[in-house]
Amino acid sequence: MKYFKQSDWKYSKILFMLLVVLLLQSCSAFLTAVEIEPTNDHVSPSPAGPVTVEPEVVKITPVVVDDYITNPGIGWQDGPEPYGILGFPETVSYSYRRKISWSVLNPQEGVYDWSALDAQLAEIKESGRQFSFRVYTMVGEDYDGHMIPQWVLAKGASLFPDGEPMYSNCTYQKEWGGFVNELAKVYDGNPDIAFIDISGYGNFNEWSWQDQQTEWDEVWEDSYGKGDYSSSGFTTLDGQARRRLVDMFIGGSYQGHQCRNADGSLSQLDYAYTGFQQTQLLMPYAGIVQSSQYVFSRRPDVGFRYDCLGYDGEHVFEKIDDVLLDVWKTAPVVFELCRPDDVEVDDAKWLLEMSHGSIVHNNNWGYDLPDLEDMMKYAGYRYFLKEAELSVGDRVLDLKMIWQNLGLAPSYPKMGQDFQLNFHLLDSSGESVYSTPIRVDISSWMPSDSLPEGRDGYQVSQSIVISDEVERGEYLAAVEILDRRTNKPIMLAMDGRDEHGFYVLSSLKIK
């Protein structure tokens, strides 16, 4: 037997140790290459740092309410107390015409007595409504006739044998213009006034035409009088008179204006008026197309008024469709129902829809027309939240909404319809514990049927950081459209309204 030397054993031991090291390295490499699936019975602690909360997504589809709703500046106006023939509370009241005529408010030269007008305004304001009015210079031959102050007649204003004012008279124009100027100084910009009618011409100052003095400028005579309605289009004395009477209200100037003196001679003069710039104006229409066209060409923010809704609406629309097709986009359209025996509800509804009307005045005639309720349902604006999506995570709420205007018209800030969309978190008692405004211009929401094809509403989105003052827990998400003039929420065409005027969308957990 061969014996190993001690040195040989030493080398063998070293070789064995090297083999063990190589084997261990091979096992380590193998284990590193293998992906080990985690088990559910053991989770290693996360590294130190914030915990991410997965967003909770809530989708809401409100239900449409198809009832008549009462809102500021729209709907049914005036009628026998307390709520007129349909039982609808009005939001805009109209003046008692005989109490605020020119002769009452301006009894002497340089003297202005606003008490009768102020008394009506105060009464309406106290009831929570807005006021609207027309100051009359003429209320019709079969009623009280002209309303010109005696001192103006003494200075040279002229009347026709039937008592109608001669509107082309220089004295009438000068003194009426002075009165309108003072009226604007006192009432322009009053937030409690929804609108003022442009007055000073025709029976009831509705701008009706009269055979004895209305003159038709030749430029208007083609295609229902449509044509050049610029300032230069008025060549007759009557046409120039109507232009000046309008300019008193809307503001304007002209050089070389002609008018008639009491002795029949003509005068030529220049004029300039500031007019009303803040309060909403309406231009009445009763057959003289040119005057309405002139107003709209000069001031698209002036609304349209027609006082015989329900009679021959198609003919009216045909004559003045160039105004009616556009004026509602920038200013309100207002109607008064025609005499009960002349009203055809289908005709009235058609013209109201075609012109995108906001208000219908009933004139206290006591109609018995049950279909009026259906006709009035969509007058003015009518806002509806079609759908909403709320996503909450890490105290940030992402809000996405699609709003629709199911009414006939937009809202008009110049009438006082200054609206703000707000989001709220409500506690278990329904009180708002957190609110934030949503950045959107509600007055730009046009009626759904006027939107481009393929567009069904207005998308509104906003990320809201929930304040740390709001404790974690369950809340109710709600929205409101606030009327900033009254600081009260308006009614929406949807379900979910609570006693505070909030529209509850869903429950929501703030983590």
C-alpha positions as CSV (number, residue, x, y, z in Angstrom):
1,M,0.0,0.0,0.0
2,K,1.2,3.3,-1.0
3,Y,1.2,6.0,1.7
4,F,0.5,9.7,1.1
5,K,2.9,12.1,2.1
6,Q,1.8,14.9,4.5
7,S,2.3,17.4,1.8
8,D,0.0,15.4,-0.5
9,W,-2.8,15.4,2.1
10,K,-2.4,19.1,2.5
11,Y,-2.8,19.7,-1.2
12,S,-5.9,17.4,-1.3
13,K,-7.5,19.3,1.5
14,I,-7.0,22.6,-0.4
15,L,-8.5,21.1,-3.6
16,F,-11.6,19.8,-1.7
17,M,-12.2,23.3,-0.3
18,L,-12.0,24.8,-3.7
19,L,-14.6,22.3,-5.0
20,V,-17.0,23.2,-2.2
21,V,-16.7,26.9,-3.0
22,L,-17.4,26.3,-6.6
23,L,-20.5,24.3,-5.8
24,L,-21.9,26.9,-3.5
25,Q,-21.4,29.6,-6.1
26,S,-23.3,27.5,-8.7
27,C,-26.3,27.0,-6.3
28,S,-26.4,30.8,-5.6
29,A,-26.5,31.6,-9.3
30,F,-29.3,29.0,-9.8
31,L,-31.4,30.5,-7.0
32,T,-31.0,34.0,-8.3
33,A,-32.2,33.0,-11.8
34,V,-35.5,31.5,-10.4
35,E,-38.5,33.8,-10.0
36,I,-40.3,32.9,-6.8
37,E,-44.0,33.5,-6.7
38,P,-45.2,35.3,-3.6
39,T,-47.7,33.6,-1.4
40,N,-50.9,35.0,0.1
41,D,-50.1,34.0,3.7
42,H,-47.3,36.3,4.1
43,V,-46.8,40.0,2.9
44,S,-43.5,41.7,3.5
45,P,-43.9,45.3,4.9
46,S,-43.8,48.1,2.4
47,P,-41.0,50.6,2.5
48,A,-41.6,53.7,4.5
49,G,-43.7,56.4,2.6
50,P,-47.3,57.5,1.7
51,V,-50.0,54.9,1.1
52,T,-51.7,55.4,-2.3
53,V,-55.6,55.2,-2.1
54,E,-57.2,53.7,-5.1
55,P,-59.8,56.1,-6.6
56,E,-63.4,55.3,-5.9
57,V,-65.5,56.0,-9.1
58,V,-69.2,56.8,-8.8
59,K,-71.4,57.4,-11.9
60,I,-74.7,59.2,-11.7
61,T,-77.5,59.5,-14.2
62,P,-80.2,61.9,-12.9
63,V,-83.8,61.6,-13.9
64,V,-85.5,64.3,-15.9
65,V,-88.3,66.3,-14.2
66,D,-90.8,67.3,-16.9
67,D,-93.0,69.6,-14.7
68,Y,-93.3,73.4,-15.0
69,I,-90.6,74.9,-12.9
70,T,-90.4,78.5,-11.6
71,N,-87.1,80.3,-12.1
72,P,-85.8,83.9,-12.1
73,G,-86.6,86.0,-15.2
74,I,-88.6,83.4,-17.2
75,G,-92.0,81.9,-17.6
76,W,-95.5,83.2,-17.0
77,Q,-95.9,86.9,-16.2
78,D,-98.7,88.8,-14.5
79,G,-102.3,88.0,-14.1
80,P,-105.1,88.1,-11.5
81,E,-103.9,87.7,-7.9
82,P,-102.4,85.7,-6.6
83,Y,-100.8,83.7,-9.4
84,G,-102.7,84.3,-12.6
85,I,-104.7,81.8,-14.6
86,L,-102.3,78.9,-14.4
87,G,-101.4,79.1,-10.8
88,F,-97.7,79.8,-11.6
89,P,-95.9,82.2,-9.4
90,E,-94.4,84.9,-11.6
91,T,-90.8,86.0,-11.1
92,V,-91.0,89.2,-13.1
93,S,-93.9,91.6,-12.6
94,Y,-95.1,94.2,-15.1
95,S,-96.0,97.8,-14.3
96,Y,-99.5,99.3,-14.1
97,R,-99.5,101.4,-17.2
98,R,-101.6,104.4,-16.2
99,K,-99.6,105.0,-13.0
100,I,-96.2,105.6,-14.6
101,S,-97.0,107.6,-17.7
102,W,-94.8,110.6,-18.8
103,S,-97.4,113.1,-17.6
104,V,-97.3,111.5,-14.1
105,L,-93.5,111.2,-13.7
106,N,-92.6,114.6,-15.3
107,P,-95.5,116.9,-14.3
108,Q,-93.6,120.2,-14.8
109,E,-90.6,121.2,-16.8
110,G,-87.5,120.2,-14.9
111,V,-89.5,118.4,-12.3
112,Y,-89.4,114.6,-12.0
113,D,-91.6,112.7,-9.6
114,W,-90.4,109.1,-9.4
115,S,-92.7,108.2,-6.4
116,A,-95.3,106.3,-8.4
117,L,-92.6,104.2,-10.2
118,D,-90.6,103.7,-6.9
119,A,-93.7,102.5,-5.1
120,Q,-94.4,99.8,-7.6
121,L,-90.7,98.8,-7.7
122,A,-90.6,98.6,-3.9
123,E,-93.7,96.5,-3.7
124,I,-92.4,94.0,-6.3
125,K,-89.0,93.8,-4.7
126,E,-90.6,93.1,-1.3
127,S,-92.4,90.1,-2.8
128,G,-89.1,88.7,-4.1
129,R,-89.8,89.4,-7.7
130,Q,-88.1,91.6,-10.3
131,F,-89.9,94.6,-11.9
132,S,-90.3,95.5,-15.6
133,F,-92.1,98.5,-17.1
134,R,-92.8,100.9,-19.9
135,V,-93.3,104.6,-19.5
136,Y,-96.2,105.6,-21.8
137,T,-96.7,108.7,-23.9
138,M,-99.8,107.1,-25.5
139,V,-102.2,104.3,-24.4
140,G,-104.7,104.2,-27.2
141,E,-107.7,106.3,-28.4
142,D,-110.3,104.1,-26.7
143,Y,-108.6,104.3,-23.3
144,D,-106.9,107.3,-21.8
145,G,-105.4,108.7,-25.0
146,H,-102.1,110.5,-25.0
147,M,-100.0,110.8,-21.8
148,I,-98.0,113.9,-22.8
149,P,-97.5,116.5,-19.9
150,Q,-99.5,119.7,-20.4
151,W,-96.4,121.8,-20.2
152,V,-94.9,119.9,-23.2
153,L,-98.1,120.6,-25.2
154,A,-97.9,124.3,-24.2
155,K,-94.3,124.4,-25.6
156,G,-95.4,123.2,-29.0
157,A,-96.0,119.4,-29.1
158,S,-98.7,118.6,-31.6
159,L,-101.7,116.1,-31.6
160,F,-103.7,114.7,-34.4
161,P,-107.5,115.2,-34.2
162,D,-108.0,111.8,-32.6
163,G,-105.5,112.7,-29.8
164,E,-102.5,110.7,-31.1
165,P,-99.2,112.5,-30.6
166,M,-97.4,113.7,-33.7
167,Y,-94.1,111.8,-33.2
168,S,-92.2,113.8,-35.9
169,N,-92.8,117.0,-33.8
170,C,-89.6,118.7,-32.7
171,T,-90.9,119.6,-29.2
172,Y,-92.2,116.1,-28.5
173,Q,-88.8,114.6,-29.5
174,K,-86.7,117.1,-27.5
175,E,-88.7,117.0,-24.3
176,W,-89.3,113.2,-24.4
177,G,-85.5,112.7,-25.0
178,G,-84.8,114.9,-21.9
179,F,-87.1,112.7,-19.8
180,V,-85.6,109.5,-21.1
181,N,-82.1,110.8,-20.2
182,E,-83.2,111.5,-16.6
183,L,-84.9,108.1,-16.4
184,A,-81.7,106.4,-17.4
185,K,-79.7,108.4,-14.8
186,V,-82.0,107.1,-12.0
187,Y,-82.7,103.5,-13.1
188,D,-80.0,102.2,-15.4
189,G,-78.3,99.3,-13.7
190,N,-80.9,98.7,-11.0
191,P,-80.6,94.9,-10.3
192,D,-84.3,94.7,-9.3
193,I,-85.4,95.7,-12.8
194,A,-85.5,92.8,-15.3
195,F,-86.2,94.9,-18.4
196,I,-87.5,98.2,-19.6
197,D,-89.5,98.6,-22.9
198,I,-88.3,101.1,-25.4
199,S,-91.3,103.5,-25.7
200,G,-92.5,106.7,-27.2
201,Y,-94.2,105.6,-30.4
202,G,-97.6,104.1,-31.4
203,N,-100.7,103.0,-29.4
204,F,-99.7,101.8,-26.0
205,N,-96.2,102.7,-27.3
206,E,-96.0,99.2,-28.9
207,W,-94.5,100.7,-32.1
208,S,-97.7,100.0,-34.1
209,W,-98.1,101.8,-37.4
210,Q,-100.9,104.4,-38.1
211,D,-102.1,105.4,-41.5
212,Q,-102.2,109.0,-40.6
213,Q,-98.5,109.4,-39.8
214,T,-96.4,106.2,-40.3
215,E,-94.3,106.7,-43.5
216,W,-92.5,103.8,-45.2
217,D,-89.0,104.6,-46.5
218,E,-88.6,103.3,-50.0
219,V,-85.5,101.4,-49.1
220,W,-87.6,99.0,-47.0
221,E,-90.2,98.1,-49.6
222,D,-88.8,94.9,-51.0
223,S,-89.5,91.5,-49.4
224,Y,-91.5,92.4,-46.4
225,G,-89.4,95.5,-45.8
226,K,-86.2,93.7,-45.4
227,G,-83.1,95.5,-46.7
228,D,-80.8,98.3,-45.5
229,Y,-81.6,99.0,-41.9
230,S,-78.6,101.2,-41.3
231,S,-79.0,104.7,-39.9
232,S,-78.9,106.1,-43.5
233,G,-82.0,104.1,-44.4
234,F,-84.4,106.5,-42.7
235,T,-85.3,109.3,-45.2
236,T,-88.9,110.2,-44.3
237,L,-89.7,112.4,-41.3
238,D,-91.5,109.5,-39.6
239,G,-88.6,107.2,-40.2
240,Q,-86.2,109.8,-38.8
241,A,-88.5,110.3,-35.8
242,R,-88.5,106.5,-35.0
243,R,-84.7,106.4,-35.3
244,R,-84.3,109.3,-32.8
245,L,-86.9,107.8,-30.4
246,V,-84.9,104.6,-30.4
247,D,-81.5,106.3,-30.0
248,M,-82.8,108.0,-26.9
249,F,-82.9,104.5,-25.2
250,I,-80.1,102.6,-26.9
251,G,-77.7,105.6,-27.2
252,G,-76.7,107.2,-30.4
253,S,-76.1,110.4,-32.3
254,Y,-77.0,111.8,-35.7
255,Q,-76.1,115.0,-37.6
256,G,-78.7,116.6,-39.8
257,H,-81.8,115.1,-38.2
258,Q,-85.1,116.6,-39.4
259,C,-88.3,117.2,-37.4
260,R,-91.5,119.2,-37.8
261,N,-92.3,122.4,-35.8
262,A,-95.8,123.3,-34.5
263,D,-96.3,125.6,-37.5
264,G,-95.5,122.9,-40.0
265,S,-92.0,124.1,-40.9
266,L,-89.0,121.8,-40.7
267,S,-85.9,122.1,-38.6
268,Q,-82.6,120.4,-39.0
269,L,-80.5,119.6,-35.9
270,D,-77.9,117.3,-34.4
271,Y,-78.5,115.0,-31.4
272,A,-76.6,112.7,-29.1
273,Y,-77.9,110.4,-26.4
274,T,-76.1,108.1,-23.9
275,G,-79.1,105.8,-23.4
276,F,-79.4,102.7,-21.1
277,Q,-76.2,100.7,-21.1
278,Q,-76.6,98.4,-18.1
279,T,-80.3,97.5,-17.8
280,Q,-81.9,95.1,-20.2
281,L,-84.0,96.8,-22.9
282,L,-86.8,95.3,-25.1
283,M,-87.9,96.7,-28.4
284,P,-91.6,96.2,-29.1
285,Y,-92.8,95.1,-32.5
286,A,-96.3,95.7,-33.9
287,G,-95.7,95.7,-37.7
288,I,-92.9,98.2,-38.3
289,V,-90.1,95.8,-39.3
290,Q,-87.5,98.5,-39.9
291,S,-87.4,99.8,-36.4
292,S,-86.8,96.4,-34.9
293,Q,-84.1,95.7,-37.6
294,Y,-82.4,99.0,-36.8
295,V,-82.3,98.2,-33.1
296,F,-80.8,94.8,-33.6
297,S,-78.2,96.1,-36.0
298,R,-77.1,98.7,-33.5
299,R,-77.5,96.8,-30.2
300,P,-77.8,93.0,-30.4
301,D,-78.1,93.0,-26.6
302,V,-81.6,94.6,-26.8
303,G,-84.4,92.1,-26.7
304,F,-87.6,91.7,-28.8
305,R,-91.2,92.0,-27.7
306,Y,-94.5,91.2,-29.5
307,D,-97.9,91.7,-27.9
308,C,-100.2,89.4,-29.9
309,L,-98.9,85.9,-29.3
310,G,-101.2,83.2,-30.7
311,Y,-102.5,85.1,-33.7
312,D,-101.0,84.7,-37.2
313,G,-97.6,83.7,-35.8
314,E,-96.3,82.3,-39.1
315,H,-96.9,85.6,-40.9
316,V,-95.2,87.5,-38.1
317,F,-92.2,85.2,-38.2
318,E,-92.0,85.5,-42.0
319,K,-91.9,89.3,-41.8
320,I,-89.2,89.6,-39.1
321,D,-87.4,86.2,-39.1
322,D,-84.1,87.9,-39.8
323,V,-84.3,89.4,-36.3
324,L,-86.0,86.5,-34.5
325,L,-83.6,83.9,-35.8
326,D,-80.7,85.6,-34.0
327,V,-81.8,88.0,-31.3
328,W,-82.5,85.3,-28.7
329,K,-78.9,84.3,-28.7
330,T,-77.9,87.6,-27.1
331,A,-81.1,89.1,-25.6
332,P,-84.5,87.8,-24.4
333,V,-87.7,87.4,-26.4
334,V,-90.9,88.4,-24.6
335,F,-94.5,88.0,-25.6
336,E,-98.0,89.1,-24.5
337,L,-100.9,86.8,-25.4
338,C,-103.4,88.1,-27.9
339,R,-107.0,88.6,-27.0
340,P,-108.6,85.3,-25.8
341,D,-110.9,85.0,-28.8
342,D,-107.9,85.4,-31.1
343,V,-105.5,83.0,-29.4
344,E,-104.7,79.7,-31.1
345,V,-102.5,77.7,-28.7
346,D,-100.7,75.8,-31.4
347,D,-99.9,79.0,-33.2
348,A,-98.7,80.5,-30.0
349,K,-96.6,77.5,-29.1
350,W,-95.0,77.4,-32.6
351,L,-93.9,81.1,-32.5
352,L,-92.7,80.8,-28.9
353,E,-90.5,77.8,-30.0
354,M,-89.3,79.3,-33.2
355,S,-88.3,82.6,-31.6
356,H,-86.9,80.9,-28.4
357,G,-89.1,82.9,-26.1
358,S,-88.4,83.5,-22.4
359,I,-91.5,85.2,-21.0
360,V,-95.3,85.3,-21.8
361,H,-97.4,88.1,-20.4
362,N,-101.2,87.3,-20.0
363,N,-102.6,90.8,-19.7
364,N,-105.2,89.9,-17.1
365,W,-107.8,88.7,-19.6
366,G,-108.8,85.5,-17.9
367,Y,-108.0,82.9,-20.6
368,D,-109.5,79.4,-20.4
369,L,-106.8,77.6,-22.3
370,P,-105.6,74.5,-20.5
371,D,-102.9,73.8,-23.1
372,L,-101.0,76.9,-22.1
373,E,-99.3,75.0,-19.3
374,D,-97.7,72.7,-21.8
375,M,-96.8,75.6,-24.0
376,M,-95.1,77.5,-21.1
377,K,-93.1,74.5,-19.7
378,Y,-90.0,75.2,-21.8
379,A,-90.0,79.0,-22.0
380,G,-86.6,80.3,-21.1
381,Y,-83.7,78.3,-19.7
382,R,-84.1,74.8,-18.2
383,Y,-80.9,73.2,-17.0
384,F,-80.5,69.4,-16.6
385,L,-77.4,67.4,-15.5
386,K,-77.4,64.5,-18.0
387,E,-74.7,62.5,-16.3
388,A,-71.9,62.9,-13.8
389,E,-68.8,60.9,-12.7
390,L,-67.0,61.4,-9.4
391,S,-63.6,59.9,-8.8
392,V,-62.1,60.3,-5.3
393,G,-58.6,59.3,-4.2
394,D,-55.9,60.9,-2.0
395,R,-58.4,63.7,-1.1
396,V,-58.6,64.8,-4.7
397,L,-62.0,64.6,-6.3
398,D,-62.2,64.5,-10.1
399,L,-65.6,65.7,-11.3
400,K,-66.9,65.2,-14.8
401,M,-70.4,66.3,-15.9
402,I,-72.5,66.8,-19.0
403,W,-75.1,69.5,-18.7
404,Q,-78.0,70.3,-21.0
405,N,-80.3,73.2,-21.5
406,L,-83.7,71.7,-22.2
407,G,-85.4,75.1,-22.4
408,L,-85.9,77.4,-25.4
409,A,-83.4,80.1,-24.5
410,P,-80.2,80.7,-22.5
411,S,-80.0,82.8,-19.4
412,Y,-79.3,86.5,-19.7
413,P,-77.0,88.1,-17.1
414,K,-78.2,91.6,-18.1
415,M,-81.7,90.6,-16.9
416,G,-80.1,89.7,-13.5
417,Q,-79.7,86.0,-14.3
418,D,-76.1,85.8,-12.9
419,F,-75.6,82.1,-12.1
420,Q,-72.8,80.1,-10.4
421,L,-72.5,76.3,-10.5
422,N,-71.3,75.0,-7.1
423,F,-70.3,71.5,-5.8
424,H,-71.1,70.6,-2.2
425,L,-70.3,67.9,0.4
426,L,-73.3,67.5,2.7
427,D,-73.3,65.9,6.1
428,S,-75.9,63.5,7.4
429,S,-78.2,66.4,8.3
430,G,-78.1,67.8,4.8
431,E,-75.9,70.8,5.7
432,S,-73.1,71.8,3.4
433,V,-69.7,71.3,5.1
434,Y,-67.6,71.9,2.0
435,S,-68.4,73.8,-1.2
436,T,-66.4,75.0,-4.2
437,P,-67.4,76.9,-7.3
438,I,-67.1,75.1,-10.7
439,R,-65.5,77.2,-13.4
440,V,-68.1,77.5,-16.2
441,D,-70.1,80.3,-17.9
442,I,-73.7,79.1,-17.6
443,S,-75.0,81.9,-19.7
444,S,-73.2,80.3,-22.7
445,W,-75.3,77.1,-22.4
446,M,-77.6,77.2,-25.5
447,P,-80.7,75.1,-25.9
448,S,-80.0,71.5,-26.8
449,D,-81.9,71.6,-30.1
450,S,-79.6,74.4,-31.3
451,L,-76.3,72.6,-30.7
452,P,-74.3,71.2,-33.6
453,E,-75.1,67.7,-34.8
454,G,-73.5,65.1,-32.6
455,R,-73.2,67.3,-29.5
456,D,-75.6,66.5,-26.8
457,G,-74.5,68.9,-24.0
458,Y,-71.8,70.9,-22.3
459,Q,-68.9,69.0,-20.7
460,V,-67.7,70.3,-17.4
461,S,-64.7,68.9,-15.6
462,Q,-62.7,70.0,-12.6
463,S,-60.3,68.5,-10.1
464,I,-61.2,69.5,-6.5
465,V,-58.7,69.3,-3.6
466,I,-60.7,68.4,-0.5
467,S,-59.6,70.6,2.4
468,D,-58.0,68.8,5.4
469,E,-60.6,70.5,7.5
470,V,-63.1,67.9,6.1
471,E,-62.9,64.9,8.3
472,R,-62.7,61.4,6.8
473,G,-66.1,59.7,6.4
474,E,-69.3,59.4,4.5
475,Y,-70.9,62.5,2.8
476,L,-73.4,63.3,0.2
477,A,-72.2,64.8,-3.1
478,A,-74.5,67.6,-4.4
479,V,-74.6,70.4,-6.9
480,E,-76.5,73.7,-7.1
481,I,-76.8,76.5,-9.6
482,L,-76.8,79.6,-7.4
483,D,-78.5,82.9,-8.4
484,R,-76.0,85.4,-7.2
485,R,-78.5,88.2,-7.4
486,T,-80.7,86.6,-4.7
487,N,-78.2,84.2,-3.2
488,K,-80.7,81.4,-3.7
489,P,-80.4,78.2,-5.8
490,I,-82.6,78.0,-8.9
491,M,-84.7,74.9,-9.8
492,L,-83.2,72.3,-12.2
493,A,-85.1,70.0,-14.5
494,M,-84.0,66.9,-12.5
495,D,-84.8,64.9,-9.4
496,G,-82.9,64.9,-6.1
497,R,-83.6,68.4,-4.9
498,D,-83.5,68.7,-1.1
499,E,-85.0,71.3,1.3
500,H,-82.0,73.6,0.9
501,G,-82.2,73.6,-2.9
502,F,-79.2,71.2,-3.3
503,Y,-79.4,68.4,-5.8
504,V,-78.0,65.2,-4.2
505,L,-76.0,63.1,-6.6
506,S,-74.8,60.2,-4.5
507,S,-73.0,59.2,-1.2
508,L,-69.3,59.6,-1.2
509,K,-66.5,58.4,1.1
510,I,-63.6,60.8,1.9
511,K,-60.7,58.7,3.0
